[in-house]
Amino acid sequence: MLRTEQRGSPRITTRITVEAIGPTLNISAGGMCVLMADPLREGTKPNLAFTLPDDPQPIACRGRIVWCRPSKIDPELFEVGLSFAEISDEDRARIVTFVEAHLSPQP
């Protein structure tokens, strides 16, 4: 069965450590995928804090767990999809700038 991509924002693969959560697998203006040791229940709203590479100012926001599944990378870990539920316009703009700067060029 084909799965239709429903992401609303461009996404890049990157490693950013989210404090007390784990490393990211990817990030977009709308959210991120994080690698975690323990599963989190959908709908949970953790506080997030992370720093983008080459940008010393930390981003603090509130996320919302959208999905959680066993990791394809390591069967002892979980991949957790987080949306940015509460984030300032300024911080979202910084994420957009970071993602756009690292998108692969289109042919």
Secondary structure, 3 states (H helix, E strand, C coil): CCCCCCCCCCEEECCCEECCCEEEEEEECCEEEEEECCCCCCCCCCEEEECCCCCCCCEEEEEEEEEEEECCCCCCCEEEEEEEEECCHHHHHHHHHHHHHHCCCCC
